[in-house]
């Protein structure tokens, strides 16, 4: 079995969340649809509102920092 996170590891990312969240294979839905379907469990970040917005910001901020911005 391959690591599904290898696809996103090539993008710059800023660490905003304290812990990585698990990626789980959706066995029954994968079988029903005939595909290999995985889900990132950002609902387990510990934040009361979930982590999907924060996770997205990690990539936006990572991309901005990778451009080596200069101060005004």
C-alpha positions as CSV (number, residue, x, y, z in Angstrom):
1,X,0.0,0.0,0.0
2,X,1.4,3.5,-0.9
3,X,1.3,6.6,1.3
4,X,-1.6,8.8,0.0
5,X,0.1,11.9,1.5
6,X,3.0,11.7,-1.0
7,X,0.9,13.8,-3.4
8,X,0.7,16.8,-1.1
9,X,4.2,16.6,0.4
10,X,5.7,18.4,-2.7
11,X,3.8,21.6,-1.9
12,X,5.2,24.2,0.6
13,X,3.3,24.1,3.9
14,X,3.4,26.2,7.1
15,X,2.7,24.3,10.3
16,X,-0.3,25.9,12.0
17,X,-1.9,22.8,13.5
18,X,-0.1,21.1,16.4
19,X,-0.6,17.5,15.4
20,X,-1.0,15.7,12.1
21,X,-4.4,14.2,11.6
22,X,-4.9,10.6,10.3
23,X,-5.8,9.6,6.8
24,X,-8.3,6.8,6.7
25,X,-9.3,4.5,3.9
26,X,-13.1,4.4,3.4
27,X,-13.3,0.6,2.9
28,X,-17.0,0.2,2.2
29,X,-17.4,3.2,0.0
30,X,-14.2,2.3,-1.9
31,X,-15.6,-1.2,-2.5
32,X,-19.0,0.2,-3.6
33,X,-17.5,2.7,-6.0
34,X,-14.7,0.5,-7.2
35,X,-12.0,3.1,-6.3
36,X,-9.4,3.5,-3.6
37,X,-11.0,6.3,-1.6
38,X,-9.2,8.0,1.4
39,X,-10.3,10.8,3.7
40,X,-8.2,13.2,5.8
41,X,-9.6,13.4,9.3
42,X,-9.3,17.1,9.9
43,X,-12.2,16.9,12.3
44,X,-9.7,15.4,14.7
45,X,-7.4,18.5,14.9
46,X,-8.7,19.4,18.4
47,X,-10.1,22.7,17.2
48,X,-13.8,23.1,18.0
49,X,-14.7,24.1,14.5
50,X,-12.6,21.6,12.6
51,X,-9.4,22.0,10.8
52,X,-10.2,22.2,7.1
53,X,-9.9,26.0,6.9
54,X,-6.7,26.0,9.0
55,X,-5.2,23.2,6.9
56,X,-5.9,25.2,3.7
57,X,-4.2,28.2,5.3
58,X,-1.1,26.1,5.9
59,X,-0.7,25.7,2.1
60,X,-1.5,29.3,1.3
61,X,1.0,30.6,3.9
62,X,3.5,28.0,2.9
63,X,3.3,29.1,-0.8
64,X,3.6,32.8,0.2
65,X,6.7,32.1,2.3
66,X,8.2,30.0,-0.4
67,X,8.2,33.1,-2.6
68,X,10.6,34.8,-0.1
69,X,8.5,38.0,0.3
70,X,10.3,41.2,1.1
71,X,9.0,43.6,3.8
72,X,7.4,46.9,2.7
